[in-house]
């Protein structure tokens, strides 16, 4: 038996494929789909992106995507999925089940009136590959495919899917209630990350003058984050979740500085933003391997302040990047000898 984790090169977004193979079958878990170009680029998205290539491999093996988790509705997580559902022969045919906290099922969960303005659009391309009718919402498509049960995924739940055990850490009821309003067009928020990186500052200076400015994005706060367990291995997938939410839920589950959550890998929240990884959160986690998903082209991600916090948390901590060029320029010349071996390019899938 084996488990693999692939951090697909989804530009500035997230798209992660976790596969568990036994002697008789393989269970494929897809977490997010990145921006649209993660599925395809060029006219009609005909030139395959990394998500489409990964799905082609699944198709060639005669497998399916047993579970798709859309952590939240920001475009760098959802648009690649929508493109993969639009295109004939891909997720609309391959997917067995979807987790999605859409406005529609959140309203049901809160016993509130549905907010129709929040429906996720599902417009089609004018290409022969696209067979889905115009005008339906993403939620309607999932209903038609009978792969979405409209359940709300909420903190402290424990869910079993195939060989995987999920302990949900985010969102809480509070964050779901904060989403019950008419969603504006997706803006850039100065509270989640700045456009400029902080690579001109030293690790020591960042730690000396460290102050945590928390993410206040409502959509990030609604992000599905979880502990994933399979065959005595544990992984922490944080989506774009808020650090304070992760701390709150971990403490409710009994974790402390003295009784830390031990995991094999942590996929860092929000592409390494300093607003989503706090020292308080790191103090509750026992882990030596941290993963960052971004090409470094948006919002100054990953922030060096985040990396400094992780490097300082334990002398053996290693941070892995899914783009090699995203490492360039982070360390000052004087820091390369000290920290260079601890920032690494992940040029292959993780095999457990």
N, C-alpha and C positions, 0 to 999 in steps of 0.2 A: 504494500500500500504506500502511496506517496501523495503529498500535497505540494502544489506549485502556486506561486504568486507572481503575476506579471503586471508590473506597472507600465501600462501602455504609454507611448509617447503622445500624449493627448494635449500637446501645446501647453497653454497656461492652465489647463483644467485637470480633472481626474477621470481616469477610466482604468479600472483594475479588474483583472480576471484571476479568480482563485479556483483551482481545479483539484478535486480529490479523486484519485483513481484507486479502485480495488481490483480484485481478480475478476470481478463480474461486470463492473460498470464504472462510469466516471460521472461525477456531479460537478457541473460548472456553475459558478457564481460570478455574475457580472455586477460590479459596483460602479455605477455612473458610466456616462458615455462621452465625457469631454465636450468641447465645442463641436460644431457641425463638421469641421475639417478633420476631426478624429476619425470620422467614418469615411469621408471622401472629399476630394478636392477637384477643382476644375468644373467645366460645364456639366450640369447634371450630377455632380459628385462622382463622375465615372472613374477617376483615378483613385484607387483604394487608399484609405488611410489606415493607421494601425488597428483601429477597431474592426474595420471590414476584413482586414487580413486575418485577425484572430478569429472572427466568426467564420471565415472561409475554412480555416483549419478545423474548426468544430464540425462544420458541414461535411468536410472530406472524411472525417472519422466516423460519420454517422451518429454523432452525438447531438444533444440539445443544450439549451441554456436553461438549467433547472430553476434558477432564481435570478431575477434582475432586481437590484436595489437602487432606486433613485434617491440619493440622500436628501436632496432638496432641489428647488426649482431654478436655481441660477443657471444662466446659459452655458457656463463652462462645465456643467455637469449633465445637463439635460439634452442639449441640442444634438449631440452625436447619437444619443439613444433614439430621438425622434426620427432622425434620418435613417437609422437602422430599422426602425419599425415601418417607415414609409416604403422602403425598397423591397420589392418582391423577392422572397426567398431568404430573407434575413430574420430579424427578430419576430416579425409577425408569424413566421412559420416555426421558429426555433424555440420560442419562450414558453415555459410551462407556468411560471408564476412571477408576479411583480409585486414589490413593496413600493408604495407611493403614498405619501401623506399629501394628497391634493386638497385644495380648498373644499371640494365637494364632500369628501369623507371626514374632514376636520369639522365641518359644519354639523354633520350627522352626529359625530362624537360629542360635540359640545351642546347638542340639541338646540341649535340655532338655525335660522333661515339660511338657505344656500345663497352664496354670492356669485351670481352667474358671470359677473365681469372677470372673475378669477379663473375661469376655465382655461386650460392650456391649449393654445391653438395648434392645429395639425394641418396646415395648408400643404398642398402637394406641389411637386415639380411638374413641369410639362415635359415629361420624358416617358418613353415606352416602358421603362422599368417600374414606374409607379402605377399601382393599380387601386389604391385606396381612394374612395370618393371625396370630392372637395367639400369642405364646410364642417366636417366633424371635428370634435375636440379630441385631444389625446386620451382623456378619460373615457370617451365613448368608444374609441378604438379598442382600448383595453377591455372594456365591457364586452364588446363584440367578440373579442378573442377569448373571452372567459378565462383570463389569466390574472385578473385583479379582483380580489375579494372585498375591497374597500375597507378593510380593517385598518385602524390607526396603529402605527408603531410608536410606542411611548416608553419612556424611561422606566427601568426596573422590571420590565417584562423579560421572561426567559422563553425563547422560541427554538424549537427543534425543526430543522429542515434537512432531510437526508442525513448525511454524516456530521453535519455541523450543528453546534449549539451556539445560539446567539444570546448574549446578555445585553439588553439595550441600555445605553447610558444617556442618550439624548434622542429626541427632545422631551422636555417635561410638559405637563399640562399647561404650565404658565406660558411656555413658548408657543404652544399651539393656540392658546387664547390670544396671544399677541399677533398671530397671523390672521385672525378673523376680522379682516378689514379689506377694503378694495385695494388690491396690490397696484402700486404705481409701476411705470416702466422701470426696468432694472437700472438703477443709477450706479455711478461710482461713489462710494462712501469714503470720505477722508478718515473715518473712524476705523475702518477695517485694514487699510494699508495706504501708504503714500506712494506716489509715482516714483520717487527717487529712492534708490537703495542707500544703505548705510555702510557700504563697504570701505569708505574712507576712514572709518573709526576702528580702533583696535579692539580686540576681544576684551582686554583688561579695562579699557575705558567704558565700554558698553556695560560691563558688569559693575563697575564702580558707580556709574550713574544710572543704574537700572531702576526703572519705575514701570509697572505694568499698566498699560492703557487698554482696557478690555474692549473687545469687539461689541458693537451695539446693533449690528445688522440683524433685522428680524428674520430674514431668510436663512442666514447662517445659524441663527439660534434655533431654527426648526430642523436643522440637519440631523439625519439619522446617524448616530455613532454607536458602536457596539464592540464588545469583546467577542471574538470568534474562537471557538474551541473545536479541535478535532484531534483525536488520538493523542491525548496528553500534551498537545501543543496549543498555545494561546497567542492570539494576535489582536492588536487594538487598532481598529479602523475609525478614524475620528472625523471623516468628512470635512466640513467647514465649521464644526461645532464650537461653541463657546467654552473656554477653559473653566469658567466658574460652574457651568452645568456639569461638566465631567467631574470636577471636584465634589460637587454636591451629591451626585449619584454614587460615586465611589465611596464616599463617606457613609452614605446610607447603607451601602452593601458591606460595610465593616472594614474598609481599607483605611489605614493610617500610615504615618511615617514609619512606625514600627512594624506594621503588617501591610506591606506594600503589595499591589497587584503585580505579579510576576508574569511577563509576557515575552515572547520570542522576538516580536517586531512591533513597532508602533508606526502606523502611517500618520504623519503629522497633520494637524488640522490646517486648513486654508493655505496650503502650499508654503507653509513655513512663515506665515505672518506673525509678527511679534505680538499681535493683539489676540492670538488664539493659543499660545503656549506659555503658560505661566510657571514660575518656579514652584508655586504652591501645587500645581498639577503634577509636575515632574517629581515632587517629593513623595507622591503617592504611588509611583510606578517604578518597578524594578525591571529594567530593560537595558540592553547594550546596543541595540540596532534600531535606528530610526530612519524612516523613508520619507523622501520629499518628492512630490509629483508636480513639476513645473519646468518650463523651458526658460524661465527667468525673464520673459518679455513683458510681464504685466505687474504694475503696482510695486515694483521693487522686491518682489518675492524671489527667493526666500530672504527674509530679513536676517542680517548677521547677528542681530540681538537674540533672535531665537536660537541660532546655532551656538552662540556664546553660552546661553543658559544650559543647553544640552551638554556641551563640552565640559562645562564647569560642574555639572551634576555628578559626573563620575569620570575618572581618568581613562576608562576603557570604552566609553560611549563612542560609537561610530555612526556617522550620518551618510546615508546613501541617496544619490540623486539619479533620476531616470533620464537626465540629459547631461552629457559630459560637459558641454560648453557652459552649463549653468554654474559650474564650480569656478569658472575663470574669474579672477579679479576679486574674489571674496576675501582672501587672506592678504594682508600686507606682506611685503617681502620678508620682514623680520619675523613673521608668524608661520611661514611655510614649514620650517624645520620643526616647529612645536606642534602644529595642528594638521599639517598637510596630509599625513597618512590616515587621519581620522575623518576626512571628507573624501568620499569615494564615489565613482561612477558605477552604477549598477547596470552592467552591460549584458545581463542575462536574467532569466527568470530565477526566482528564489525557489530552491528545492528543499523540502523538509522531509 
